[in-house]
Amino acid sequence: MSPVTHLFIGWLTANTAQVNRRERIIITLAGIAADMDGLVIVGDFLARKNTEQLELWSTYHHVLGHNVGFAMLVIVTAYLLARVRKLTTAILVGISFHLHLLGDFIGSRGPDGYQWPIPYLEPFSDSWQWAWQGQWVLNSWQNFLVTVLALGIIFYLAWKRGYSPLEMISSKADSSFIVTLRKRFGNPPEKQRKV
């Protein structure tokens, strides 16, 4: 799935419990943390003029970050970074991270038909990988639908609760977005509003 879709799903996961802004950001970022292994593409880019290609992307993407070892690292880091609801944050980080793996499991097939297997037991064992013959193509209508549905729920929660994923970037931008939403769709009932 697209990193944007993973980010949306991470933010929705963060909104399943009452956690503060910092903890929502941690949980949301856990939803895209596995794709940090995709940063190896920078090495491929830098080496593209050399006669010997590195092929780091095809070798390490979906390997270094898409496994239980990296999940444990992300969960422990989240526990240490959380300030108020440490255990809740760590649990939701684990869920957010694993929803990323599930999303890639069902919807990350390449246009050439290559299915990205998930080497879940790495670094402890390389003998087992998740793979599914029915894996959707990355730009499939199914992935598009998941993204649109997630975005619709995000808009609803932002309108209702008074904050959106923009809070990760700028409080001012987030406030402007909420004001715009509420001007367009009205204010939520007082007992439901949480600002």
mmCIF file of the C-alpha atoms, coordinates in Angstrom:
data_MODEL
# 
_entry.id   MODEL 
# 
loop_
_atom_site.group_PDB 
_atom_site.id 
_atom_site.type_symbol 
_atom_site.label_atom_id 
_atom_site.label_alt_id 
_atom_site.label_comp_id 
_atom_site.label_asym_id 
_atom_site.label_entity_id 
_atom_site.label_seq_id 
_atom_site.pdbx_PDB_ins_code 
_atom_site.Cartn_x 
_atom_site.Cartn_y 
_atom_site.Cartn_z 
_atom_site.occupancy 
_atom_site.B_iso_or_equiv 
_atom_site.pdbx_formal_charge 
_atom_site.auth_seq_id 
_atom_site.auth_comp_id 
_atom_site.auth_asym_id 
_atom_site.auth_atom_id 
_atom_site.pdbx_PDB_model_num 
ATOM 1   C CA . MET A 1 1   ? 0.000   0.000   0.000   1.00 0.00 ? 1   MET A CA 1 
ATOM 2   C CA . SER A 1 2   ? 0.969   3.595   -0.391  1.00 0.00 ? 2   SER A CA 1 
ATOM 3   C CA . PRO A 1 3   ? 2.848   5.263   2.490   1.00 0.00 ? 3   PRO A CA 1 
ATOM 4   C CA . VAL A 1 4   ? 0.038   7.846   2.552   1.00 0.00 ? 4   VAL A CA 1 
ATOM 5   C CA . THR A 1 5   ? -2.529  5.094   3.132   1.00 0.00 ? 5   THR A CA 1 
ATOM 6   C CA . HIS A 1 6   ? -0.335  3.621   5.881   1.00 0.00 ? 6   HIS A CA 1 
ATOM 7   C CA . LEU A 1 7   ? -0.145  7.078   7.476   1.00 0.00 ? 7   LEU A CA 1 
ATOM 8   C CA . PHE A 1 8   ? -3.942  7.458   7.374   1.00 0.00 ? 8   PHE A CA 1 
ATOM 9   C CA . ILE A 1 9   ? -4.462  4.012   8.923   1.00 0.00 ? 9   ILE A CA 1 
ATOM 10  C CA . GLY A 1 10  ? -1.875  4.827   11.597  1.00 0.00 ? 10  GLY A CA 1 
ATOM 11  C CA . TRP A 1 11  ? -3.716  8.039   12.489  1.00 0.00 ? 11  TRP A CA 1 
ATOM 12  C CA . LEU A 1 12  ? -7.029  6.197   12.658  1.00 0.00 ? 12  LEU A CA 1 
ATOM 13  C CA . THR A 1 13  ? -5.413  3.607   14.949  1.00 0.00 ? 13  THR A CA 1 
ATOM 14  C CA . ALA A 1 14  ? -4.159  6.421   17.177  1.00 0.00 ? 14  ALA A CA 1 
ATOM 15  C CA . ASN A 1 15  ? -7.727  7.647   17.503  1.00 0.00 ? 15  ASN A CA 1 
ATOM 16  C CA . THR A 1 16  ? -9.084  4.405   18.940  1.00 0.00 ? 16  THR A CA 1 
ATOM 17  C CA . ALA A 1 17  ? -8.021  5.449   22.450  1.00 0.00 ? 17  ALA A CA 1 
ATOM 18  C CA . GLN A 1 18  ? -7.764  8.683   24.362  1.00 0.00 ? 18  GLN A CA 1 
ATOM 19  C CA . VAL A 1 19  ? -4.131  9.626   24.029  1.00 0.00 ? 19  VAL A CA 1 
ATOM 20  C CA . ASN A 1 20  ? -2.502  13.034  23.801  1.00 0.00 ? 20  ASN A CA 1 
ATOM 21  C CA . ARG A 1 21  ? -1.144  14.718  20.678  1.00 0.00 ? 21  ARG A CA 1 
ATOM 22  C CA . ARG A 1 22  ? 2.416   13.442  21.197  1.00 0.00 ? 22  ARG A CA 1 
ATOM 23  C CA . GLU A 1 23  ? 1.198   9.878   21.591  1.00 0.00 ? 23  GLU A CA 1 
ATOM 24  C CA . ARG A 1 24  ? -1.107  10.159  18.534  1.00 0.00 ? 24  ARG A CA 1 
ATOM 25  C CA . ILE A 1 25  ? 1.888   11.274  16.496  1.00 0.00 ? 25  ILE A CA 1 
ATOM 26  C CA . ILE A 1 26  ? 3.990   8.343   17.763  1.00 0.00 ? 26  ILE A CA 1 
ATOM 27  C CA . ILE A 1 27  ? 1.226   5.841   16.924  1.00 0.00 ? 27  ILE A CA 1 
ATOM 28  C CA . THR A 1 28  ? 0.634   7.425   13.511  1.00 0.00 ? 28  THR A CA 1 
ATOM 29  C CA . LEU A 1 29  ? 4.326   7.332   12.606  1.00 0.00 ? 29  LEU A CA 1 
ATOM 30  C CA . ALA A 1 30  ? 4.476   3.674   13.645  1.00 0.00 ? 30  ALA A CA 1 
ATOM 31  C CA . GLY A 1 31  ? 2.031   3.070   10.791  1.00 0.00 ? 31  GLY A CA 1 
ATOM 32  C CA . ILE A 1 32  ? 4.711   4.091   8.274   1.00 0.00 ? 32  ILE A CA 1 
ATOM 33  C CA . ALA A 1 33  ? 7.842   3.125   10.239  1.00 0.00 ? 33  ALA A CA 1 
ATOM 34  C CA . ALA A 1 34  ? 8.262   -0.169  8.377   1.00 0.00 ? 34  ALA A CA 1 
ATOM 35  C CA . ASP A 1 35  ? 8.810   1.773   5.154   1.00 0.00 ? 35  ASP A CA 1 
ATOM 36  C CA . MET A 1 36  ? 11.969  3.320   6.572   1.00 0.00 ? 36  MET A CA 1 
ATOM 37  C CA . ASP A 1 37  ? 13.704  0.398   4.883   1.00 0.00 ? 37  ASP A CA 1 
ATOM 38  C CA . GLY A 1 38  ? 12.694  2.028   1.612   1.00 0.00 ? 38  GLY A CA 1 
ATOM 39  C CA . LEU A 1 39  ? 15.198  4.812   2.272   1.00 0.00 ? 39  LEU A CA 1 
ATOM 40  C CA . VAL A 1 40  ? 17.875  2.506   0.860   1.00 0.00 ? 40  VAL A CA 1 
ATOM 41  C CA . ILE A 1 41  ? 16.721  3.781   -2.520  1.00 0.00 ? 41  ILE A CA 1 
ATOM 42  C CA . VAL A 1 42  ? 18.903  6.838   -1.857  1.00 0.00 ? 42  VAL A CA 1 
ATOM 43  C CA . GLY A 1 43  ? 21.940  4.561   -2.212  1.00 0.00 ? 43  GLY A CA 1 
ATOM 44  C CA . ASP A 1 44  ? 20.618  3.287   -5.533  1.00 0.00 ? 44  ASP A CA 1 
ATOM 45  C CA . PHE A 1 45  ? 20.051  6.862   -6.673  1.00 0.00 ? 45  PHE A CA 1 
ATOM 46  C CA . LEU A 1 46  ? 23.572  7.940   -5.696  1.00 0.00 ? 46  LEU A CA 1 
ATOM 47  C CA . ALA A 1 47  ? 25.123  4.905   -7.406  1.00 0.00 ? 47  ALA A CA 1 
ATOM 48  C CA . ARG A 1 48  ? 23.115  5.148   -10.628 1.00 0.00 ? 48  ARG A CA 1 
ATOM 49  C CA . LYS A 1 49  ? 26.013  6.616   -12.600 1.00 0.00 ? 49  LYS A CA 1 
ATOM 50  C CA . ASN A 1 50  ? 28.396  3.866   -11.513 1.00 0.00 ? 50  ASN A CA 1 
ATOM 51  C CA . THR A 1 51  ? 28.898  0.845   -13.697 1.00 0.00 ? 51  THR A CA 1 
ATOM 52  C CA . GLU A 1 52  ? 28.004  -1.429  -10.788 1.00 0.00 ? 52  GLU A CA 1 
ATOM 53  C CA . GLN A 1 53  ? 24.421  -0.906  -9.614  1.00 0.00 ? 53  GLN A CA 1 
ATOM 54  C CA . LEU A 1 54  ? 23.729  -1.474  -5.930  1.00 0.00 ? 54  LEU A CA 1 
ATOM 55  C CA . GLU A 1 55  ? 20.084  -2.609  -6.225  1.00 0.00 ? 55  GLU A CA 1 
ATOM 56  C CA . LEU A 1 56  ? 19.542  -1.834  -2.546  1.00 0.00 ? 56  LEU A CA 1 
ATOM 57  C CA . TRP A 1 57  ? 15.828  -1.134  -3.079  1.00 0.00 ? 57  TRP A CA 1 
ATOM 58  C CA . SER A 1 58  ? 15.045  -4.526  -4.570  1.00 0.00 ? 58  SER A CA 1 
ATOM 59  C CA . THR A 1 59  ? 17.283  -6.284  -2.043  1.00 0.00 ? 59  THR A CA 1 
ATOM 60  C CA . TYR A 1 60  ? 16.276  -4.607  1.228   1.00 0.00 ? 60  TYR A CA 1 
ATOM 61  C CA . HIS A 1 61  ? 12.862  -2.936  0.888   1.00 0.00 ? 61  HIS A CA 1 
ATOM 62  C CA . HIS A 1 62  ? 10.292  -5.063  2.717   1.00 0.00 ? 62  HIS A CA 1 
ATOM 63  C CA . VAL A 1 63  ? 13.153  -6.809  4.532   1.00 0.00 ? 63  VAL A CA 1 
ATOM 64  C CA . LEU A 1 64  ? 14.874  -4.501  7.004   1.00 0.00 ? 64  LEU A CA 1 
ATOM 65  C CA . GLY A 1 65  ? 11.735  -2.883  8.426   1.00 0.00 ? 65  GLY A CA 1 
ATOM 66  C CA . HIS A 1 66  ? 8.964   -5.359  7.657   1.00 0.00 ? 66  HIS A CA 1 
ATOM 67  C CA . ASN A 1 67  ? 9.607   -7.876  10.422  1.00 0.00 ? 67  ASN A CA 1 
ATOM 68  C CA . VAL A 1 68  ? 9.036   -8.683  14.076  1.00 0.00 ? 68  VAL A CA 1 
ATOM 69  C CA . GLY A 1 69  ? 12.540  -7.550  15.082  1.00 0.00 ? 69  GLY A CA 1 
ATOM 70  C CA . PHE A 1 70  ? 11.934  -4.035  13.778  1.00 0.00 ? 70  PHE A CA 1 
ATOM 71  C CA . ALA A 1 71  ? 8.415   -4.104  15.252  1.00 0.00 ? 71  ALA A CA 1 
ATOM 72  C CA . MET A 1 72  ? 9.889   -4.771  18.695  1.00 0.00 ? 72  MET A CA 1 
ATOM 73  C CA . LEU A 1 73  ? 12.337  -1.885  18.274  1.00 0.00 ? 73  LEU A CA 1 
ATOM 74  C CA . VAL A 1 74  ? 9.529   0.488   17.253  1.00 0.00 ? 74  VAL A CA 1 
ATOM 75  C CA . ILE A 1 75  ? 7.294   -0.613  20.146  1.00 0.00 ? 75  ILE A CA 1 
ATOM 76  C CA . VAL A 1 76  ? 10.027  -0.204  22.780  1.00 0.00 ? 76  VAL A CA 1 
ATOM 77  C CA . THR A 1 77  ? 10.994  3.194   21.345  1.00 0.00 ? 77  THR A CA 1 
ATOM 78  C CA . ALA A 1 78  ? 7.350   4.296   21.454  1.00 0.00 ? 78  ALA A CA 1 
ATOM 79  C CA . TYR A 1 79  ? 7.025   3.172   25.071  1.00 0.00 ? 79  TYR A CA 1 
ATOM 80  C CA . LEU A 1 80  ? 10.078  5.226   25.985  1.00 0.00 ? 80  LEU A CA 1 
ATOM 81  C CA . LEU A 1 81  ? 8.888   8.314   24.058  1.00 0.00 ? 81  LEU A CA 1 
ATOM 82  C CA . ALA A 1 82  ? 5.313   8.294   25.387  1.00 0.00 ? 82  ALA A CA 1 
ATOM 83  C CA . ARG A 1 83  ? 4.722   10.427  28.452  1.00 0.00 ? 83  ARG A CA 1 
ATOM 84  C CA . VAL A 1 84  ? 1.203   9.823   29.738  1.00 0.00 ? 84  VAL A CA 1 
ATOM 85  C CA . ARG A 1 85  ? -0.271  6.549   28.477  1.00 0.00 ? 85  ARG A CA 1 
ATOM 86  C CA . LYS A 1 86  ? 2.895   4.572   27.842  1.00 0.00 ? 86  LYS A CA 1 
ATOM 87  C CA . LEU A 1 87  ? 1.398   1.081   27.746  1.00 0.00 ? 87  LEU A CA 1 
ATOM 88  C CA . THR A 1 88  ? -1.617  2.135   25.675  1.00 0.00 ? 88  THR A CA 1 
ATOM 89  C CA . THR A 1 89  ? 0.704   3.899   23.256  1.00 0.00 ? 89  THR A CA 1 
ATOM 90  C CA . ALA A 1 90  ? 2.996   0.871   22.968  1.00 0.00 ? 90  ALA A CA 1 
ATOM 91  C CA . ILE A 1 91  ? 0.050   -1.460  22.309  1.00 0.00 ? 91  ILE A CA 1 
ATOM 92  C CA . LEU A 1 92  ? -1.420  0.860   19.661  1.00 0.00 ? 92  LEU A CA 1 
ATOM 93  C CA . VAL A 1 93  ? 2.019   1.257   18.083  1.00 0.00 ? 93  VAL A CA 1 
ATOM 94  C CA . GLY A 1 94  ? 2.209   -2.531  17.790  1.00 0.00 ? 94  GLY A CA 1 
ATOM 95  C CA . ILE A 1 95  ? -1.231  -2.601  16.167  1.00 0.00 ? 95  ILE A CA 1 
ATOM 96  C CA . SER A 1 96  ? -0.412  0.310   13.838  1.00 0.00 ? 96  SER A CA 1 
ATOM 97  C CA . PHE A 1 97  ? 2.852   -1.324  12.780  1.00 0.00 ? 97  PHE A CA 1 
ATOM 98  C CA . HIS A 1 98  ? 1.185   -4.675  12.129  1.00 0.00 ? 98  HIS A CA 1 
ATOM 99  C CA . LEU A 1 99  ? -1.634  -3.033  10.166  1.00 0.00 ? 99  LEU A CA 1 
ATOM 100 C CA . HIS A 1 100 ? 1.126   -1.726  7.889   1.00 0.00 ? 100 HIS A CA 1 
ATOM 101 C CA . LEU A 1 101 ? 2.407   -5.269  7.396   1.00 0.00 ? 101 LEU A CA 1 
ATOM 102 C CA . LEU A 1 102 ? -1.123  -6.522  6.756   1.00 0.00 ? 102 LEU A CA 1 
ATOM 103 C CA . GLY A 1 103 ? -1.698  -3.733  4.217   1.00 0.00 ? 103 GLY A CA 1 
ATOM 104 C CA . ASP A 1 104 ? 1.497   -4.654  2.388   1.00 0.00 ? 104 ASP A CA 1 
ATOM 105 C CA . PHE A 1 105 ? 0.578   -8.336  2.579   1.00 0.00 ? 105 PHE A CA 1 
ATOM 106 C CA . ILE A 1 106 ? -2.737  -7.759  0.819   1.00 0.00 ? 106 ILE A CA 1 
ATOM 107 C CA . GLY A 1 107 ? -1.968  -4.788  -1.412  1.00 0.00 ? 107 GLY A CA 1 
ATOM 108 C CA . SER A 1 108 ? 1.609   -4.278  -2.588  1.00 0.00 ? 108 SER A CA 1 
ATOM 109 C CA . ARG A 1 109 ? 2.084   -6.376  -5.709  1.00 0.00 ? 109 ARG A CA 1 
ATOM 110 C CA . GLY A 1 110 ? 4.214   -4.648  -8.309  1.00 0.00 ? 110 GLY A CA 1 
ATOM 111 C CA . PRO A 1 111 ? 3.086   -3.924  -11.881 1.00 0.00 ? 111 PRO A CA 1 
ATOM 112 C CA . ASP A 1 112 ? 5.355   -6.737  -13.071 1.00 0.00 ? 112 ASP A CA 1 
ATOM 113 C CA . GLY A 1 113 ? 3.436   -9.211  -10.884 1.00 0.00 ? 113 GLY A CA 1 
ATOM 114 C CA . TYR A 1 114 ? 6.126   -9.455  -8.199  1.00 0.00 ? 114 TYR A CA 1 
ATOM 115 C CA . GLN A 1 115 ? 4.600   -10.065 -4.791  1.00 0.00 ? 115 GLN A CA 1 
ATOM 116 C CA . TRP A 1 116 ? 6.487   -8.467  -1.954  1.00 0.00 ? 116 TRP A CA 1 
ATOM 117 C CA . PRO A 1 117 ? 6.778   -11.219 0.645   1.00 0.00 ? 117 PRO A CA 1 
ATOM 118 C CA . ILE A 1 118 ? 6.931   -10.149 4.296   1.00 0.00 ? 118 ILE A CA 1 
ATOM 119 C CA . PRO A 1 119 ? 9.896   -11.795 6.109   1.00 0.00 ? 119 PRO A CA 1 
ATOM 120 C CA . TYR A 1 120 ? 8.053   -11.562 9.417   1.00 0.00 ? 120 TYR A CA 1 
ATOM 121 C CA . LEU A 1 121 ? 10.431  -13.607 11.597  1.00 0.00 ? 121 LEU A CA 1 
ATOM 122 C CA . GLU A 1 122 ? 13.569  -11.640 10.644  1.00 0.00 ? 122 GLU A CA 1 
ATOM 123 C CA . PRO A 1 123 ? 16.137  -11.210 12.151  1.00 0.00 ? 123 PRO A CA 1 
ATOM 124 C CA . PHE A 1 124 ? 15.490  -14.359 14.189  1.00 0.00 ? 124 PHE A CA 1 
ATOM 125 C CA . SER A 1 125 ? 14.751  -16.626 11.233  1.00 0.00 ? 125 SER A CA 1 
ATOM 126 C CA . ASP A 1 126 ? 14.664  -16.216 7.477   1.00 0.00 ? 126 ASP A CA 1 
ATOM 127 C CA . SER A 1 127 ? 12.870  -19.505 6.894   1.00 0.00 ? 127 SER A CA 1 
ATOM 128 C CA . TRP A 1 128 ? 9.330   -18.144 6.723   1.00 0.00 ? 128 TRP A CA 1 
ATOM 129 C CA . GLN A 1 129 ? 7.763   -15.284 4.780   1.00 0.00 ? 129 GLN A CA 1 
ATOM 130 C CA . TRP A 1 130 ? 4.183   -14.091 4.404   1.00 0.00 ? 130 TRP A CA 1 
ATOM 131 C CA . ALA A 1 131 ? 2.957   -14.161 0.830   1.00 0.00 ? 131 ALA A CA 1 
ATOM 132 C CA . TRP A 1 132 ? -0.453  -14.310 -0.783  1.00 0.00 ? 132 TRP A CA 1 
ATOM 133 C CA . GLN A 1 133 ? -1.272  -15.151 -4.391  1.00 0.00 ? 133 GLN A CA 1 
ATOM 134 C CA . GLY A 1 134 ? -4.211  -12.743 -4.426  1.00 0.00 ? 134 GLY A CA 1 
ATOM 135 C CA . GLN A 1 135 ? -2.123  -9.717  -3.461  1.00 0.00 ? 135 GLN A CA 1 
ATOM 136 C CA . TRP A 1 136 ? -3.580  -6.563  -5.011  1.00 0.00 ? 136 TRP A CA 1 
ATOM 137 C CA . VAL A 1 137 ? -1.504  -4.456  -7.355  1.00 0.00 ? 137 VAL A CA 1 
ATOM 138 C CA . LEU A 1 138 ? -0.197  -1.348  -5.600  1.00 0.00 ? 138 LEU A CA 1 
ATOM 139 C CA . ASN A 1 139 ? -2.383  0.978   -7.699  1.00 0.00 ? 139 ASN A CA 1 
ATOM 140 C CA . SER A 1 140 ? -5.474  -1.263  -7.578  1.00 0.00 ? 140 SER A CA 1 
ATOM 141 C CA . TRP A 1 141 ? -9.010  -0.032  -7.079  1.00 0.00 ? 141 TRP A CA 1 
ATOM 142 C CA . GLN A 1 142 ? -9.038  -1.880  -3.737  1.00 0.00 ? 142 GLN A CA 1 
ATOM 143 C CA . ASN A 1 143 ? -6.094  0.144   -2.413  1.00 0.00 ? 143 ASN A CA 1 
ATOM 144 C CA . PHE A 1 144 ? -7.677  3.321   -3.766  1.00 0.00 ? 144 PHE A CA 1 
ATOM 145 C CA . LEU A 1 145 ? -10.942 2.454   -1.977  1.00 0.00 ? 145 LEU A CA 1 
ATOM 146 C CA . VAL A 1 146 ? -9.132  1.815   1.336   1.00 0.00 ? 146 VAL A CA 1 
ATOM 147 C CA . THR A 1 147 ? -7.430  5.214   1.011   1.00 0.00 ? 147 THR A CA 1 
ATOM 148 C CA . VAL A 1 148 ? -10.677 7.053   0.201   1.00 0.00 ? 148 VAL A CA 1 
ATOM 149 C CA . LEU A 1 149 ? -12.555 5.368   3.074   1.00 0.00 ? 149 LEU A CA 1 
ATOM 150 C CA . ALA A 1 150 ? -9.749  6.173   5.517   1.00 0.00 ? 150 ALA A CA 1 
ATOM 151 C CA . LEU A 1 151 ? -9.732  9.784   4.331   1.00 0.00 ? 151 LEU A CA 1 
ATOM 152 C CA . GLY A 1 152 ? -13.503 10.019  4.778   1.00 0.00 ? 152 GLY A CA 1 
ATOM 153 C CA . ILE A 1 153 ? -13.264 8.734   8.356   1.00 0.00 ? 153 ILE A CA 1 
ATOM 154 C CA . ILE A 1 154 ? -10.384 11.130  9.045   1.00 0.00 ? 154 ILE A CA 1 
ATOM 155 C CA . PHE A 1 155 ? -12.476 14.084  7.849   1.00 0.00 ? 155 PHE A CA 1 
ATOM 156 C CA . TYR A 1 156 ? -15.377 12.971  10.056  1.00 0.00 ? 156 TYR A CA 1 
ATOM 157 C CA . LEU A 1 157 ? -13.180 12.517  13.144  1.00 0.00 ? 157 LEU A CA 1 
ATOM 158 C CA . ALA A 1 158 ? -11.439 15.838  12.511  1.00 0.00 ? 158 ALA A CA 1 
ATOM 159 C CA . TRP A 1 159 ? -14.813 17.591  12.293  1.00 0.00 ? 159 TRP A CA 1 
ATOM 160 C CA . LYS A 1 160 ? -16.086 15.825  15.410  1.00 0.00 ? 160 LYS A CA 1 
ATOM 161 C CA . ARG A 1 161 ? -12.981 15.903  17.633  1.00 0.00 ? 161 ARG A CA 1 
ATOM 162 C CA . GLY A 1 162 ? -11.305 19.117  16.563  1.00 0.00 ? 162 GLY A CA 1 
ATOM 163 C CA . TYR A 1 163 ? -7.940  17.810  15.379  1.00 0.00 ? 163 TYR A CA 1 
ATOM 164 C CA . SER A 1 164 ? -6.627  16.093  12.270  1.00 0.00 ? 164 SER A CA 1 
ATOM 165 C CA . PRO A 1 165 ? -3.389  14.515  11.009  1.00 0.00 ? 165 PRO A CA 1 
ATOM 166 C CA . LEU A 1 166 ? -2.251  18.076  10.234  1.00 0.00 ? 166 LEU A CA 1 
ATOM 167 C CA . GLU A 1 167 ? -1.544  18.402  13.979  1.00 0.00 ? 167 GLU A CA 1 
ATOM 168 C CA . MET A 1 168 ? 1.666   16.474  13.254  1.00 0.00 ? 168 MET A CA 1 
ATOM 169 C CA . ILE A 1 169 ? 2.916   19.311  11.063  1.00 0.00 ? 169 ILE A CA 1 
ATOM 170 C CA . SER A 1 170 ? 1.409   22.518  12.415  1.00 0.00 ? 170 SER A CA 1 
ATOM 171 C CA . SER A 1 171 ? -1.137  23.400  15.098  1.00 0.00 ? 171 SER A CA 1 
ATOM 172 C CA . LYS A 1 172 ? -2.057  26.501  13.113  1.00 0.00 ? 172 LYS A CA 1 
ATOM 173 C CA . ALA A 1 173 ? -2.695  24.533  9.903   1.00 0.00 ? 173 ALA A CA 1 
ATOM 174 C CA . ASP A 1 174 ? -4.694  21.987  11.888  1.00 0.00 ? 174 ASP A CA 1 
ATOM 175 C CA . SER A 1 175 ? -6.832  24.719  13.477  1.00 0.00 ? 175 SER A CA 1 
ATOM 176 C CA . SER A 1 176 ? -7.453  26.334  10.093  1.00 0.00 ? 176 SER A CA 1 
ATOM 177 C CA . PHE A 1 177 ? -8.505  22.993  8.645   1.00 0.00 ? 177 PHE A CA 1 
ATOM 178 C CA . ILE A 1 178 ? -10.924 22.340  11.520  1.00 0.00 ? 178 ILE A CA 1 
ATOM 179 C CA . VAL A 1 179 ? -12.418 25.843  11.224  1.00 0.00 ? 179 VAL A CA 1 
ATOM 180 C CA . THR A 1 180 ? -12.910 25.302  7.485   1.00 0.00 ? 180 THR A CA 1 
ATOM 181 C CA . LEU A 1 181 ? -14.546 21.902  8.044   1.00 0.00 ? 181 LEU A CA 1 
ATOM 182 C CA . ARG A 1 182 ? -16.886 23.296  10.662  1.00 0.00 ? 182 ARG A CA 1 
ATOM 183 C CA . LYS A 1 183 ? -17.799 26.308  8.545   1.00 0.00 ? 183 LYS A CA 1 
ATOM 184 C CA . ARG A 1 184 ? -18.746 23.947  5.734   1.00 0.00 ? 184 ARG A CA 1 
ATOM 185 C CA . PHE A 1 185 ? -20.509 21.242  7.772   1.00 0.00 ? 185 PHE A CA 1 
ATOM 186 C CA . GLY A 1 186 ? -21.468 23.061  10.974  1.00 0.00 ? 186 GLY A CA 1 
ATOM 187 C CA . ASN A 1 187 ? -20.307 22.400  14.493  1.00 0.00 ? 187 ASN A CA 1 
ATOM 188 C CA . PRO A 1 188 ? -20.733 18.969  16.063  1.00 0.00 ? 188 PRO A CA 1 
ATOM 189 C CA . PRO A 1 189 ? -23.168 18.749  18.990  1.00 0.00 ? 189 PRO A CA 1 
ATOM 190 C CA . GLU A 1 190 ? -21.621 20.195  22.158  1.00 0.00 ? 190 GLU A CA 1 
ATOM 191 C CA . LYS A 1 191 ? -21.466 16.915  24.098  1.00 0.00 ? 191 LYS A CA 1 
ATOM 192 C CA . GLN A 1 192 ? -19.520 15.238  21.257  1.00 0.00 ? 192 GLN A CA 1 
ATOM 193 C CA . ARG A 1 193 ? -17.120 18.068  20.515  1.00 0.00 ? 193 ARG A CA 1 
ATOM 194 C CA . LYS A 1 194 ? -13.635 17.733  21.917  1.00 0.00 ? 194 LYS A CA 1 
ATOM 195 C CA . VAL A 1 195 ? -11.379 20.705  21.277  1.00 0.00 ? 195 VAL A CA 1 
# 
